[in-house]
Structures are given as structure tokens and as C-alpha cells.
Amino acid sequence: MKLTLITPDIEKYPAGLQPFLHNAAIYENSIGCSNASVIFIDKDNGYFIKSAPKGALEREAAMTKYFHGKNLSAGVLAYISDEYDWMLTEKINGDDFSASKYLEQPEKLCDIFAEKLAMLHSLDFSDCPIDHTKTYLETAEQNFQTGNYDKSHFPDSWGYASAEEAYHIIKTRGHLLETNTLLHGDYCLPNIIFDDWEFSGFIDLGSAGTGDPHIDLFWGAWTLNRNLKTDKYRERFFDVYGRKKIDEERFKIIAAAEVFNN
């Protein structure tokens, strides 16, 4: 989490959020998301306010509330949708798993990262309000039609020569993706919080819902490669998670969808 002290115009925030902003140090949080902004409010135990275009945070607010009900995420104190979307959440104690103190012990990090994913995937999801697989494939279809294709974030082994090649995989094999697991949807090291190696919770749940577990496994392997700057922990990650539960051929379908889900 990269914080920069700012002095925002509090009057531009919805009236229901302004009391949290008064008499507090306020920081901009760089999250690398093009359509959303986040501030951290250093008051009480800390709060975050995320803002985005109208409707963009509806799913994240719903799934954050759902995960909080399972003691897996922060509480949502407010979700306001007017000209923009606003979401106020409590701060989760600790640091995200991409902090240097965790990266310095990659084997331990890899094992715990896999264990927490296996834990998440073992939970009951019968009352989950979001079907991830349906929206996942719909978004890929829409982005193919509008030419929104980007494979630059993925290793060559998961890449496709063209948008048409990736789209063919989706159309012919997309139906093989299951909806049988509670997903984070963006299972990356910065999206899981630990307090001195003790699990605190998940954040950034805008892609969460019920879907195919290989989506989280795909992103788990991707983030280990990106943040540890080596792909050597990929197989270890899969082994600790449970190799017998993994169908590596399914990653080809997910890679095809992901180049349209950027």
C-alpha cells in the first residue's frame, strides 16, 4: 500500500461520509486501478473510501459484505450510489502479502498463500449472491466484439497469437468452466492481508462470486511469478493447494478469457 498525504475537498464527498473525513489525516492510496480511486482515513482504527463511476462498486460492496459475514473481509460501513459510487470500509489490520517482509520468505509465503486459497475454496457458497462464471464469460464476449484484447500481462505459456485464437477457445470450451466454488476472483498477493503472518482478510472483492476454482489458481500462479520475479514456485503452489484437484488444461480456457477481461 503506497500512501500519499493529501488535503481533499471534503464537501465533494457524500454527506454521509463527511463525518469520517473531518479532523483526520487523509492519504491517497495508489491501487493501480484506472477507474477507481481510494483514500485512507487515519482516524480511529482507520477507514478506506473507494470511489468509481456509477454502478462500478455495486458488486464489490455486495461481495465484501458477503465475505465479512464469513469473517473473511472488512465490514462495509456505507455504499452510496449517486453521480458516482462510494464505498466506505473498515481497515483490516496488517499488511498485504506483497510486503517485502513476506516476500523475503518465499517458500513460507507460497505455502500459506496456497493454504488460504484451499480454505476459501472449501467454504459453503450456497447463499452467494453473485455468479462469477456467467459475468466472466459475458465480459469476454463483449470485449472481443469491441476489440478490447490485451495479452501483455501474461507469460508466453498462457498467451495467444491473436484475439481470434483466444476467442475460439472461449466459444468451443468455455462451457467447461464450472460454478462450484466460492472465488476471490483476483487472487493476488496484494489482495490478501496478514498481520505478522496471521491471516486478517481479503480485500478488492469486485470480481468475487461463485465460479471455477482454476480462475483463482491462475491468478495465484501469476502473482507469485510477478511479485517473486520467478516462476519457480508455481508447482509448489499447486502441490500445497492440492494437485489432484487441478486440471491444468483448464488454464488455457481461463487465459483465453482473461485477455478479454482486462
N, C-alpha and C positions, 0 to 999 in steps of 0.2 A: 504494500500500500504506500503510494507516494503522495504526501500531503503538502499543500502549499497554502500558507495563511492568506486569507482574502478578507475583504470587507464588502459583503454583498448588500444590495438594497433590499432590506427585509420586507419593505412594503410590496415588493413584486411577488412575494410568496403568498399562497392562500392564507386567509385569516386564521384558520385552524392550526397552521404550522408556525405562525409567527411567535407565539409564546416560547417555543423551544429555541428560537434563534436569539432572543433578547438576552443581553448580558452573558454572551458566550463567545469563546474563540471559535472561529469558523474556518474550515480548511477545504480547499478543493481537492478531490481525490481523483487522481489520474487512473482511469479504469480501462482505457483503450477501446472504448465503445463509441462509435461515431454518432449514434442517435440518442445517446443518453448522457446526462451529467450527474455527478454525485458530489455532495458535500458532507463533511464530517463535522458534527457539532460537539465540541469538547465541553460538555455540561453533564452533570450527574455521572452516570456510567458511560455516557456517550450515545449519540444518535447519528443515523445516516438519513439523508434525504436524497432520493433519486428522482430525477425529472426526465421526461421524454415526451415525444409527440403524443397527442391524444390517442388513447387506446393501447399504446405500446407496452404499458406496465400492468395491464389487467391480468394477464396470465401469470406474471411473476408474483403479483400480490396474492393471487389465489393459491399458488403452489407454495409460496413462503408461509402462508397461514397453515397450509396442509402439513408441511414439514415441521412447523413449530408445534403442531398438535401431536407430533410423534417425538418431540424433544430433539429435533434434528436441525433446527434453524432458529433465527431470531424471531421475536414477535413483531407483527405488523401493527403499528400503533395508528396508522391512518393510510388510507388510499383515497385520493381525490382525483377526479377526472373532470376538468373544466376545459379551458383552452389547451391545457397541457395535462399530462398525467403526473401525479406526485405520489411518492410512497415514502412514508416515514417508518423506519425500523430501529429497533434497539441495536446497540453494538454487541457483538459476540466477543468475549474475552479471548485474547490470544493473537497470533499472527497467522497469516496464510501460509500454506505448506510450501510456498516457493521462497520463503525467507532463507537467507544464507545459513542460519544456524541449523536448519533442517537439511538443506542441500549438501552440507558438509558431511552428512552421514547417509549416503545414497542407498546403501543396502537396507538400512533400517527404515528409511523413508519409503522405499519401494514396497517393502513388506506391509507396512502399516497402511499405505495407500491402497494396496490390493485387498487387505482385510476389511477395510471400511467399505469398499465397494461391494464385497461379498455380503457384508452385513446389510447394506442398503437393499441389495437385490433379494434378500431373504424375507423382507418385510411384507406384510399383508397390504395389498393395494386395492382391495375391493371397493373402497369408497373414494378412490382418487377421482377428482373432477375433470382431469384432462387426459385425452387420448393423444399421446405424443406421435405415434406412428402415423395416424391419419393426417395431422397437420404437417408432419415431416415430409411425407411423400407429395402432399399437395403443394407445399412450398417449392420443392424440387421441380415439379411440373410447371408451376407458374414462372419460376426463374429461368427455366430452359426456354420457355416461349418468349420471354422478354430479353434473352441474351445475357442474363446475369450468370456468368460462369467464371470461376477462378480456382485454379488448382495449385496456386503458388504456395499455399500453406502446408502442403502435404509432401511426404517423402516420395521419391520416384517410384518406389514399390507399390504405392497406392494411387499413383497418378493415372491419367487417361490422356490419350493423344489428342482428343477433341471432345467438344461438348456432345456431339452426336454419338460418340462411342460410349460416353458415360450415360447418356440418356437411354440408349438401347439396353444397358444393363438394368436400369430402373424399370423400364417398361416390361422387360421379359422376366425379371427376377425379383422385383420389388415386393411382390406378393408373398415372398418367403419370409419377410421380416415379421416377427411376432409381436403381440401386445400382451406380454405375460409377466412383466416386471416393473417395479417402480424405479424410474430413472432419475438421475440428476439432469441429464441431457447435455451438459457441458462439463464433464467430469475432469477438470484440470486442477493442477496443484494450487493455483491462486484462489480457487473456489471452495476450498476446504480449510477450516480454521482449527488450529491446535494451540493449546496453552501448555507450553513446555512438554510436548509430545502427548498431551492428553486431548482427546477429541472434544472440540467445542461445538462445531456445527458446520452446516453447508450454507453457502451464500450464492447469489446470482442464479436464481432458480427459474429464470424466464423460459428455459427450454425443458423444464421438468414435466413429468407425466408418466403414463404407462406406455411401455414400448418394448423394443427388443434390447436385451442386455448388452448386445455387441456394440451398440452405439456408445455406451459409457466405456466399454473396454477399448474401443477405437480411440476415443479421446484420452483415456488414461495412458495408453501406449504413446500417443502423440505428445502429450505434455511431458512425460518422462524424457523423451528424446529431446524436446525443445529446451526444457529447463535444466537438465543434467548435461546437455550437449553431447550426448552419446545414445545410441540405440541398444547398448549392451544390457539394459535392464528390462527390455521388452519381454523376453521369455521368462525371466524371473517373476515379473508382474503377473503373467498369465498362469504360471505354476502356482503361485501363492493364492491367487483368486480361485483356481480350480480348473486345471487343464481339461478335465473330462467334460466340463460344461461349455467349452468353447468350440465353435465351428469357424475356423479361420477363413473359409470360403465366403462366409457372410460379410467379412470385412470389405470384400470387393463391392458388394451392393452398397454398403454404407459409404465407402469412399466415393462411389458414383453419385450418391445423393448429396454428400457434403460439398462437392464442388459447386452445387447449386444452392446451398443453404448458408452462404457467407453473408 
